[in-house]
Each structure stands twice: as C-alpha cells, then as structure tokens.
Amino acid sequence: MSDQNQPLEEGETQIDKNATTQEALENKTEALEHAPVEQVTASKAETTEVKAVVPMKDLAATEEVIEEEEVESSDTIEETEISKESVDYSSLTKIELITAIENLIANSNIQSIKEEAEEIKTEFNNQFQEELTEKKTAFLAEGGNIIDFHYASPEKKAFNDVFNDYRTKRNSHFKKLKQDLEGNLDARNLLIEEVKTLLNSKESVNSNYKKIKDIQDRWKQAGAIPRDKYNTVWNNYHHYMETYYDALQLDREFRDLDFKHNLEEKQKLIKRTEALAEETNIDKAFRELQLIHRRWKEEIGPVAREIREEIWETFSAATKIIHDKKMLAEAALEETFKENFAIKKELIGLIDKVKEEAKPSHNGWQNAMKQVQEIRDVFFTAGRVPKDKNKEIWATFKDTTRNFNKAKNDFYKLQKSAQYDNLEKKRKLIKLAEDNKDTEDFEKTTPLFKKIQHDWREIGHVPRKDSDVIWKQFKSACNHYFDRLHALKDEENKEELVNLEKKQAILAAMGAIVLSGDHKEDIQAIKAKITDWKSVGRVPFKKKNIDQKFNKALDALFGSLDLDKKEAELIKFENKLNAMASQDDDRKLQNEQFFIGKKIDETKSEILQLENNLQFFKHVKKDNPLVKEVYKNIENHKEQLALWKEKLIKIKAIRVD
C-alpha cells in the first residue's frame, strides 16, 4: 500500500523522538546554566566573608547572567506572561501557525520560546487531526476501503520542516551552552589551583601579589559555570584568596592598602543600597540590588578580618529593607491579583454563554465572534493574577476559546455541507428545465416551469464559487422556454393588438364629443359610442385597463348631462357588464350577480327595520323632524332596491345570452 500519509506520521514520530532526547539535554543543561539563588551565610568560624541571609529569590549568581540581562524580577516575569497571553494560537489557521513559529524562531532567543513552540505544535496537530478525520470519514462514506486511505498535507510537511529546524537550533544552543559552562568550570578550577600553588610556593607571599591580581582579573572574566558547582567553586576560591590575604603578614602596609580599597568599594555599594531603599519603584530598586550583590561577591575582594562581619551586617541590613518593601508591595498587589482572577473567570464564562446563545445562522455567529473578540480584549487588559493561578486561568481561557472556535467552525462546516446539498438540488432543477425548454406542450409545461422557479427560490445558498455559474444556466433555460411561449402568444394575440388600436381610437373620440344640449340626442350619441366599444373584441391582458379609462370618460359625459341618476347608473352598469362579457369571464359575472343579490337582501332588511322603528313613533305627528327623517330613509332605500333589482334583471339576461 502506498500510503502517502505514512511519511508524515513518521516525520511526526521523529519530532517526538527528537523532543525526548532534546528535553533530557535541556533539563540537564538548564540545571547547569545558572547558579541557584543562595541564602549566603558565613560565621566567625568560616573563612568566607559573606554572612547574613539574603532572601532574594531572583538573585543571579553569575556575572554572565547579569550582563546578559537575564535576571528576572516581578516586572520581567509579568511582561513575559502578558506577552504569552497576547497570542491565542487556538484562533489561528494552520498556515498562520506555521508563520507564527517561523517568526518566533527568527525574532526570539531560541532558548526562550519552548512553551510557545510546544503550544503552537499542539494546536497545529489538533487541527491536522481534525482535518485527517474529516478526510477519512469522507473517504469511507464514498465507499473507500480504510487500507487504501492516504492523505498528504503540504501544511503538515511544511510545519514539520519548520519545527525540526527549531529543534535543531535549540539542540545546538544547549550543546554549545553546556560546553561553555563546562569550559568555564575548568578555567575557574585552574585559577583556584593557581592560588593554591602560590600559597605553597617557596617564594614570599608578597612577591606573588602581582600574580594574585592577574588571577583575580581572569576570575572576573571566566564566565558562568554549572549551577550545581557554583557554591563549591566560589567558596573554594574565596577561601584560598582570604588565606592568601591573611598570610600577607610580611608586608602589612601593602595588604592593608588593598583591604582599604576593598572597604571603600563596599562602602559605596552599601551607600547605594541604602539610597535604593528610598526608591519609589521597588521593582527597579530590586533589579539594581541584584547587580550590587553580583559586584559584592564577584568583583570586590576581602576587607580586614576584624571588620568583615560588621561590614556584611550593614550591607545585609540595607538589603533587607529593600526586600521587605518588595514583599509588602507584592502582598498589597495580591488582593488585586485575586480580583483580576475572578474577573477573568467571569469573562471566560461569558465566552461560554455567547457560544451557547449564538443563533444558528451566519449573522448569529458573526455577532458572536464580535462579542467574543470584545471579551478577549477585556481579558488581556484585566491585569495580573496570582502566580499560582496564572497557568490555570490561561489554560482555561485557551480551552474555552478553542471550544468556541470549534463550535463556530462546526457550524460553518455544516453550512458548507448544506450548500453543497443545495447545489445538487439546483443542478437537478437546471436539468429539468433544460429537458423541457423545447417542449411544444405549453399548457402542461408552463405550470412546471413556474414550479421549478418557485422551488429554486426555496432552496438555500450554494457555494459562492458555483453561484454565478448555475444561476446563468438556470436563467438561460427558463428564458429560452418563456421566450418561445411569449412569441407564440404574440402570434395569437395579433387580433387583440388590432382591437387595442380600435379601442384607443374610440377613447380618443370620446374626448372630442361635444354635447348639443338635447337630452335624447346626447344620450343616443353616448350609447352609440358604447355600442362601438362593445363591438370591439378583447385586447391584450396587460392592456385591459383601457376599459377603466373608457368608463371614466363615460362618467365625465354623464356628469355633464342633466340625466336621471337611475338612468345614468343603469347605462354605466350595462357598459360594465358588456366589458365583462367581452372577456368571456363568467366567473366575474357570477360574482357580480351574487353581490347584487346580497345588496337586495340587505336593502330589504334595512327597509323592514326602518318600518319597525316607526312603531315607536305612532303617537308622534308625521311632521315631527325625526319621523320625517325615517320616512325619507325608507324612500331612499326603496329607490335603491328598485335599482338593484333592475341591475339583477340585466345581469341575468346577459348570463342567459
């Protein structure tokens, strides 16, 4: 089986294997890199000068560490935490993750990006595994055999290449660092041996003074050594150095001059330390204090034995003031950190709530994404949390964000799947339209095309890349059919177009009629126009509003005549009936007959009610205004009833004909 995915899995295994070897090397090398933060002590019985406890958890032990500004204070730690929190790798795509790790390698110290690199790797592998599962599921759904499945991902190969490059560079860094530390250890041990040799030399101690000064200079430049060897080497060095200075009995003036110089330098450091106690920025003071301690231990030699304990006590007391202020400052901030922790937990809960309440629509998820981004912005500006809670809250935030993104992605995957289903449905409609676009049975096919168009509108969205293509195909098939249908109708409707021209001429002539003033003559002229209009056949359906224009023209002429209201109403009604009859629309005539019959019944009922009402006024004289109004209403209703009855006679006559 030629499984193209196999090399990728092997590549992944190789990274994991490299990681195991590399992590072992890193753990060992990191243990050697820096000396521990010591609680340095000395007593009267010890030959070392430094005495009191220095409770400074971040005190760097080597010159190299401080010169490279790798001493960590609470400020630098917080900056690191904020920087890491500012990148949520779970929100990035695989391509973006590759770019992110490339930027890390290019712009950061290779030894400082381990956690971020591993986080990127985990996120990338999670996304790749999801993609692999989808491809496998689709392959099996199409009837494939699992043993034949293979999937090659260019992104996976690219990521493996970049991550292996990172591992190689990190491996090289720690190998070189280990070699440097071991080399520095050898150099410092050789310097101690040189001091021991000078002590055992037959030459006078005074005559070897220049050699001691050279050793001191070389000691300062010797560099960092393994962490677990630092205390032993440093104590040995100072033991033999102080032994040498104590042996300078032959030239006390020369020795005392060196002690005096060292005392002056240490007094300067004490004075600076005491001044730092007044510094308002405690973190800045603490960082400088670490540099002072390095100078005290590494650069300045011993002082006279009788004041060694005193000078150290003074320095230790000044140091303790700064350390105590730092502890108080951190304690004061702890409550704020706890509040920030509670705020961040609440914000994480809001992300879950937004996810659960997101409406299952594009707009719904777009709004949810906007809300989550706003929550994320607040989260990153909410401030520090207690150190022992930092990893917990960050891990919870990442998991919650990842779950939100997964839910969002699952929705859009389903949408994408539904769009492909819609695409297949619309393609079937296109085929149906194309199969019937040239039919000659227009009577049966026209309803079919109307249903096809209705179904098309009911189907949802399709993938954007296919939308224009299938719409053009569908529109072309429908237009082809309806163009043929309209062409046929246009041929059949030539007579209707001729009728339209005739009615337009009659309508124009209506505007030119000049009434003579002779009632009968004018009525005959108007009826002649009505007869002409009735003699013309139907017009195209879209132009049937011409009948309304004719009726308006009649109303205008009747309005100009001194014509009996009932007579005018009947003439207009008869014209209306003729228009309905000319369209062969019996349904309209039937509806009109039903309407008139209903009006007759309503009018009779109203007359009866009015007559019953007169019974209440039988003792009232007929000239009473109220009674007179009732009689008037009865007469009006009777006239209206007579008109409705005549209209009913006319409509029945037309329907019989």
KADA-V762374 format. One record per backbone hydrogen bond with DSSP energy under -0.5 kcal/mol. NH is the residue of the N-H (numbers start at 0). CO is the residue of the C=O. If there is no record, write none. Layout:
nh & co
NH & CO
NH & CO
This chain:
nh & co
2 & 0
3 & 1
5 & 2
8 & 4
9 & 5
10 & 6
11 & 7
12 & 8
13 & 9
14 & 10
15 & 11
16 & 12
17 & 13
18 & 14
19 & 15
20 & 16
21 & 17
22 & 18
23 & 19
24 & 20
25 & 21
26 & 22
27 & 23
28 & 24
29 & 25
30 & 26
31 & 27
31 & 28
32 & 28
33 & 29
37 & 35
39 & 37
45 & 42
54 & 52
55 & 53
56 & 54
58 & 55
60 & 34
65 & 61
66 & 62
67 & 63
68 & 65
69 & 64
76 & 72
77 & 73
78 & 74
79 & 75
80 & 76
81 & 77
82 & 78
83 & 79
84 & 80
85 & 81
86 & 83
87 & 85
88 & 86
90 & 87
91 & 88
96 & 92
97 & 93
98 & 94
99 & 95
100 & 96
101 & 97
102 & 98
103 & 99
104 & 100
105 & 101
106 & 102
107 & 103
111 & 108
112 & 109
116 & 112
117 & 113
118 & 114
119 & 115
120 & 116
121 & 117
122 & 118
123 & 119
124 & 120
125 & 121
126 & 122
127 & 123
128 & 124
129 & 125
130 & 126
131 & 127
132 & 128
133 & 129
134 & 130
135 & 131
136 & 132
137 & 133
138 & 134
139 & 135
140 & 136
141 & 137
142 & 139
143 & 138
147 & 144
148 & 145
153 & 151
156 & 152
157 & 153
158 & 154
159 & 155
160 & 156
161 & 157
162 & 158
163 & 159
164 & 160
165 & 161
166 & 162
167 & 163
168 & 164
169 & 165
170 & 166
171 & 167
172 & 168
173 & 169
174 & 170
175 & 171
176 & 172
177 & 173
178 & 174
179 & 175
180 & 176
181 & 177
182 & 178
183 & 179
184 & 180
185 & 181
186 & 182
187 & 183
188 & 184
189 & 185
190 & 186
191 & 187
192 & 188
193 & 189
194 & 190
195 & 191
196 & 192
197 & 193
198 & 194
199 & 195
200 & 197
207 & 203
207 & 204
208 & 205
211 & 207
212 & 208
213 & 209
214 & 210
215 & 211
216 & 212
217 & 213
218 & 214
219 & 215
220 & 216
221 & 218
228 & 225
229 & 225
229 & 226
232 & 228
233 & 229
234 & 230
235 & 231
236 & 232
237 & 233
238 & 234
239 & 235
240 & 236
241 & 237
242 & 238
243 & 239
244 & 240
245 & 241
246 & 242
247 & 244
248 & 246
249 & 246
251 & 248
254 & 250
255 & 251
256 & 252
257 & 253
258 & 254
259 & 255
260 & 256
261 & 257
262 & 258
263 & 259
264 & 260
265 & 261
266 & 262
267 & 263
268 & 264
269 & 265
270 & 266
271 & 267
272 & 268
273 & 269
274 & 270
275 & 271
276 & 272
277 & 274
278 & 275
281 & 279
284 & 280
285 & 281
286 & 282
287 & 283
288 & 284
289 & 285
290 & 286
291 & 287
292 & 288
293 & 289
294 & 290
295 & 291
296 & 292
297 & 293
298 & 294
299 & 294
306 & 303
307 & 303
307 & 304
308 & 304
310 & 306
311 & 307
312 & 308
313 & 309
314 & 310
315 & 311
316 & 312
317 & 313
318 & 314
319 & 315
320 & 316
321 & 317
322 & 318
323 & 319
324 & 320
325 & 321
326 & 322
327 & 323
328 & 324
329 & 325
330 & 326
331 & 327
332 & 328
333 & 329
334 & 330
335 & 331
336 & 332
337 & 333
338 & 334
339 & 335
340 & 336
341 & 337
342 & 338
343 & 339
344 & 340
345 & 341
346 & 342
347 & 343
348 & 344
349 & 345
350 & 346
351 & 347
352 & 348
353 & 349
354 & 350
355 & 351
356 & 352
357 & 353
357 & 354
360 & 358
364 & 360
365 & 361
366 & 362
367 & 363
368 & 364
369 & 365
370 & 366
371 & 367
372 & 368
373 & 369
374 & 370
375 & 371
376 & 372
377 & 373
378 & 374
379 & 375
380 & 376
380 & 377
381 & 378
388 & 385
389 & 385
389 & 386
390 & 386
392 & 388
393 & 389
394 & 390
395 & 391
396 & 392
397 & 393
398 & 394
399 & 395
400 & 396
401 & 397
402 & 398
403 & 399
404 & 400
405 & 401
406 & 402
407 & 403
408 & 404
409 & 405
410 & 406
411 & 407
412 & 408
413 & 409
414 & 410
415 & 411
416 & 412
417 & 413
418 & 414
419 & 415
420 & 416
421 & 417
422 & 418
423 & 419
424 & 420
425 & 421
426 & 422
427 & 423
428 & 424
429 & 425
430 & 426
431 & 427
432 & 428
433 & 429
434 & 430
435 & 431
436 & 432
438 & 435
441 & 439
444 & 440
445 & 441
446 & 442
447 & 443
448 & 444
449 & 445
450 & 446
451 & 447
452 & 448
453 & 449
454 & 450
455 & 451
456 & 452
457 & 453
458 & 454
465 & 462
466 & 462
467 & 463
469 & 465
470 & 466
471 & 467
472 & 468
473 & 469
474 & 470
475 & 471
476 & 472
477 & 473
478 & 474
479 & 475
480 & 476
481 & 477
482 & 478
483 & 479
484 & 480
485 & 481
486 & 482
487 & 483
488 & 484
489 & 485
490 & 486
491 & 487
492 & 488
493 & 490
496 & 492
497 & 493
498 & 494
499 & 495
500 & 496
501 & 497
502 & 498
503 & 499
504 & 500
505 & 501
506 & 502
507 & 503
508 & 504
509 & 505
510 & 506
511 & 508
512 & 508
512 & 509
514 & 512
518 & 516
521 & 517
522 & 518
523 & 519
524 & 520
525 & 521
526 & 522
527 & 523
528 & 524
529 & 525
530 & 526
531 & 527
532 & 528
533 & 529
534 & 530
535 & 531
535 & 532
542 & 539
543 & 540
545 & 542
546 & 543
548 & 544
549 & 545
550 & 546
551 & 547
552 & 548
553 & 549
554 & 550
555 & 551
556 & 552
557 & 553
558 & 554
559 & 555
559 & 556
560 & 556
560 & 557
562 & 560
567 & 563
568 & 564
569 & 565
570 & 566
571 & 567
572 & 568
573 & 569
574 & 570
575 & 571
576 & 572
577 & 573
578 & 574
579 & 575
580 & 576
581 & 577
582 & 578
582 & 579
583 & 580
584 & 579
585 & 583
587 & 584
588 & 584
589 & 585
590 & 586
591 & 587
592 & 588
593 & 589
594 & 590
595 & 591
596 & 592
597 & 593
598 & 594
599 & 595
600 & 596
601 & 597
602 & 598
603 & 599
604 & 600
605 & 601
606 & 602
607 & 603
608 & 604
609 & 605
610 & 606
611 & 607
612 & 608
613 & 609
614 & 610
614 & 611
615 & 612
616 & 613
617 & 614
619 & 616
623 & 620
627 & 623
628 & 624
629 & 625
630 & 626
631 & 627
632 & 628
633 & 629
634 & 630
635 & 631
636 & 632
637 & 633
638 & 634
639 & 635
640 & 636
641 & 637
642 & 638
643 & 639
644 & 640
645 & 641
646 & 642
647 & 643
648 & 644
649 & 645
650 & 646
651 & 647
652 & 648
653 & 649
654 & 650
655 & 651
656 & 652
